[in-house]
Amino acid sequence: MCVGEDKLYVFGGCILNGRLNDFYELNLKSFEWRKLPTNDKISPRGGPSIACNGKKLIVSTGFSGIENNDIFLFDI
């Protein structure tokens, strides 16, 4: 989870039968969720590290059955 100026971002996660590479944005003023595009090259994972500055979001590491050692940049 990462909080930008008036948005909160969530990436990945674990479900009962596996992991996700979903990317969502929550508008903190309207409390509306929006699903953002992701990339099939990013393996579904739980516990990724994410950081943002309101314009860019970095997703790195996490666990997808193996420990990931990668990094991805989203232009938000």
N, C-alpha and C positions, 0 to 999 in steps of 0.2 A: 504494500500500500504506500502511496506517495501523495502528499497534498501539495497542489500548486496554488495559484492565487485564489481562485474560487472553485477549484475542481479537486476531486480526489480520484486517484487512479489505482486500479487493482489489476494485477496480472497473474495468471496461472492459478494453481490450487489443486487440491485433491478431492476426488469424489469417491464414492463407494467402490467403483470398479476401475480406478485409474487416476490419471492426472490430466490437467487442462492447460492449454496455452491461450485461453481466452483473455481478452484485454477490454476492460470497462472503464468508463469515466462517469463519475457522479458529480452533477452540478450542485454545489453546496448552497446555492440560492433557491433553485426550484426543486431540489431533491429528485431530479429525474436522471435515470441511468441511460447511458448510451453505449452500445457495443461498438468498439473500435476495430478496425482491421488489424490483423496480426499476420504472421508469416509462417508458412508450413515448415520453414527451415529451423524454426525455434521449437525444440522438442517440448511436449507438455511436461510440466514440472510443478512440484510443490516446493515451497520455501525459497523462491528466488529472492535475490537482493534487487531492490529497485531504488532509483534516485531520480529526482526531477527538479527542474528550475522554472516550470511554467511553459517552457517552449520545447524542451527536449526531455526524454525519459530514457533512462538506461536500465536494462534488465540484464542481470548476470547471475551466474551459478545456479543453484537449486539442485533438486534431485529428481531424476526421471527414470529411476531404476538403477542408475549410476550417478555418481557425483558429476555434475556438469562443470566445465571449466571454460565457459564462453561468455561473450558479452554482445548485446544488441542495442542499437540506438533507434528510438522512435522520435519522429518529428511530430509533436502534438500541437 
